Amino acid sequence: MQANPICVQPQAQYLDNYDNFEEVSATFKPLQKIHQPLEPEATFFLIRAPTKDNIHRAIKYGIWTSSSRNNKKLNDASRPVYLLFNVTQTSHFIGLAKIISEFRDKMHFKYWAEENKWFGSFQIEWVFLRDLPYKELIMIQQSSGKCIHELIDCTQIENAEQIYNAFQDQPQKSCVLQSFKELDNSEKRKRNERDTNPNFDIQFQEYISVFEQMPFSFSVSSYQRRKQQQYQNQYLQQCQYYYQSPWYGVAQPTFWNSEFQTQPQQYQQQISNDNNSGFYQTQNYNRPQTQNIQLTKHLQKKQQVQNKNNNLESPKKL
């Protein structure tokens, strides 16, 4: 597969005021079927987000994605699939959404909070959007003995109907929409930074071209490691001749031809005698360049002494 040259992005949408929920739901299509009834034999998964930024995008544009492993788990789960959202280091769940599409491995959103980390997407619509304290679901124990909010990201949850009823009975006191003005500003900054940076698009296209070949096994970190290893291998291949022999690629002085090539048999016999002790532990490792340097230093010192003696012997000017 080849990546699409242009990945179409949802148009940015912002409101001046998020206090009127009817206006909000009319503006954002993923909220237009809010409070829909629970479908039978539903499968629930817990989604733990590090911040509200990505949930903010999921509410406005009706998309969600995760790591390749989690995406495969969600895609293979029996339908319908519901996602219970919460943010780490908080004391409440944020809302409940339903997946309404298969995993789309060519639909990539550029403006997640993390740069070039999430690829592909599910289309979702929201069932509830209100804060539900953890204590309201603390009595729903899982077979592992843990409470729901203690589970790791993308863990399947039992007792789906009780969770739905808890949201339905919870009064609409507060929800994540109250912080949307601040989150909108964050999204505007992300869009501006990435739209004005041509290097971002180049790297984004590179990642999605690889991702689309392996959507359920792709990892940015492993891809970067393989790429770095490839660069290292290419560098070692270019520099390999430096490690084949101490003399390989080294400019040889003129006396090398006269001294060693005129007596090849004697030189080969000397090398064979030194094989037991190792080539690098013998005098053969003294390169001609080193000898030339020592000879040059000796001649320079001798010339300096001679010049000094000539100065002493020369008659002083009156």
N, C-alpha and C positions, 0 to 999 in steps of 0.2 A: 504494500500500500504506500501511497505517497500522500504527504500532508497537503491539505488545501492551501493554495497560495495566500488566500485571504480567509481568515476565520471570522465570520460575522458575529458581532457582539451586540447584546441587547442595548437599546438606547437608554441613556441615563435618565432617571426620573427622580425628581425632588419635589417636596412640598414645603410650603412656608410654615404650615401648622399641622401637627399630627394629633391634635386633640380630638378632632371629629373622626370617629372610627368609620362612619358611613362614607365620608369623603375619601378616607384612606383606602378602604376596601374597593371603592369604585375606581380608584386610580391604579391600584396594583392588582393585576389579573389573578395572581396566585391566592389572593384573599377573597375572591368573589364567591367561593363555595364554602365559606367558613361555617362551622357548626353542622356540617353534613353528618348523617348517621354513620355509625360504625358498620362496616361490611362484615359478614360472617367469616369465621375461620381466619381472622387476620393474624399476621405475624408482626410482632413489635421488636424494634431494635433501639437500644440506647445510643444516642449520638452525643459525645462529649466534645465541645469546642473550647479551645484555649481562651478565645475572646469573643465578644459579640459581633465583631466586624463581619465574619463570614456568614453568621446567621442573619445579619442585616441584609447582605446580598441575596441570601436564599429566600428571604421574605419578599423582597422587591421584585426579583427576577424569576422566582420559582425554579431554582436549580440547586443541586447539591452534588458533591463528590467527596471522595476520601482517598485513602491509599489504594493501590491496585488490589491488595488482598481483601480489604473491606468492600470495595466495589464488587468484586466477584462474589463475595458472601451475600451482599444485598441482591445482586442480579440473579443468583441461583435460588434465593429463598422463595417459598411458595407464596403466591399472591392472594390477597392484597398485602402490601408491606407498608407499615407505619413507622415513622421515625419520631422518637421522643427526645427532644432537644434540651440540653442544659449546658451551662458554662461552668468550667472548673472554678473552684474557689468561690462559689456562690451557694446560697441555701434554698434554691428553688429551681424548678423546671421552667422553661421558657414557652414551650408550645408543643403541638403535635401536628405532624405533616404526613401526607400519604404520597408514595411514589406512584406516578401514573405513566411511566414509560420504562422500556428496557434501558440498559446502560448505553449511552450514545458516545461511542469512542472517537467521534469526529466533531463533537460540540465542546469547545474549550473556552472557558471564561478567563479573560486576561487580568481581571481586577480583584482577585481574591487578596486577602490581607498579606499573604506570603507570596513572594515573587517566584514564579516558575516552579511551583511545587505541586499544584493540583491540575489534573488534566481529565478530559472527558466529563460527563455529567449525567445525572438523572433529572428528569422533569418532575417537579413535585407541586402539590397544592396543599394549602394549610387547612387543618380541621379545627384547631384551637390555637389562639394566640393570647395567652394570659399567664401570669406567674402562678405556679402551683408549688407551694412550699414542700420540701422533702418530707416533712412530718405527715403530710396527707397520704403519702404512699408508704410510710415506714412499716405499716402492718402487712404489706404485701411482700412476704419473704419468698426468695427464689430457692430453687432446689439446692443451690450451693450454700445456702444459709446466710447470704448477704442481702442487704437492702439494695433497692434499685440504684440509688445514687452512688453506691460503692462499686458498681460494676465498671469494667473497663470499656473503652470506646467500641461501638459496633457489637455489643453483646446482645444476643437475643433474649427478650424479656417474656416471662410468663404472666398469666392473668391479664390479658389484654383488655378484657371487658371492664375489669375493676379500674384500670387506669383511665379508660375513656370516661367512665362514670364520675371519677374524681375530678377530671377537668370540667365535665358538664355541671357538676354541683358547685364548682368554685366560682364565687362572684368575681366580676370583672373590676377588680380594684386597681391593679397595676399590670403593665406589660412592657415589653422591650421597646414599644413605639415611643415611650417617653424619652428615650435617649437617641432617637433617630436623627435629630438635628446635628448632634455631635458626630454621629456615625456618617451622616451625609458629607460633612466636611472632610472626614477621613477618606471617604471614597473619592471625592473631588481631587484631593491631593494625589491619590494613587493613580487616577486616570490621567491627570496632567503630567506626572512624572514619567509614566510609561508611554504615553502618546507622543511625548517630545523626545524620547530616547530611542534612536534608531537601533542601538545595540540590543535593546530589549526584544524587539521584534525578531532580530536575527537569531537570538538564543531561544526565543519562544518557538519559532518555526523548527529549529533543530531538535528541541525536546519532543515536540508533538509528532515529528516525522518518525522518531524512534518509538514513541509511545503507541502510535497507531499500529505498529507491527506486533506489539506485545502488550495490549492494554491491561491484562490482568496479572502481569508479572514485571511491569516496569517499575524501576525505582531510580529517582534522580541521583541519590547518593551512590548507588552501585554503578550507574552509567558514568558518573564523573570519575569514579575510581578506575573503571575500565578505560576510559578515555585518557586519563593520566598515565596509566600503565602502557597504553599504546604509544604515547609520546616518548616515554622512557625507553621502550624497546626500539623505536626508530632512532633515538639518540645513541643508544648502545651499538646499533648496527653501523651507524656512521662512524663511531669511534672505535670500532672493533679492532682495526689494524694496530691501534696503540697497545693492545693487550696480547697480540700474537707473538711478538718478539721484541726484545729491548732495542733491536736495531731497525725494526720495521718503520719506514717512513722518516728515519732520521738522516739528515744530510751527512755523508761520510767525507772525511778530509782526504787530501791527496795521498798522505802517507799510508792510508789503509790499503789502497791498491798496490802500492809498491812493497809493503811489508808482508801482508797476509796473502794476497792473491799470487804473489811469486812463489810462496811456499805453502800451497794448499794442503799438502799431505801432512806437513809438520803441524799446521794449525788444527786440522781435524783430529790428529792424534792427541794433541793437548786437550781438546774439548772432551774426547772420550775418556781420558784419564781423570778428568774432574767431574764426571757424571755422578759418582758416588757421593761427593760432598755437596752437589747442587750447584747449578750455574751461577745463581745469585750470591753464593757464598765464596766465590773465587775471585781472583784478580781479573778474570775476563769481563766482569761487570764494570770495570773502570773504563768508561766510555772515552773515545778519542777527544771529544769536546773538553772533558775534564782535564786531560793531559795537555791539550793546547792552552787552556786557561792558565794552568800551572807554569807552563813554559813561558807564556807571554809575561806573566807576573815576574818570573825570574829574570828575563831579559830586561824588563823595565827597571827592576831594582839594580841590575848590573850597570845599566846605562846611567842611572842616577848617580851611582858611586863613581863611575868614570868621569862624569861631568863635574862632580865635586872635586875630584883630584886634579882635573885640568884647571879648575878655577884657582886651586891652591898653588899650582906650579906656575901659572901665568904671572908675569911681572906686574906689580902694581903701577898704576898711572900716577905720575908726579903732577 
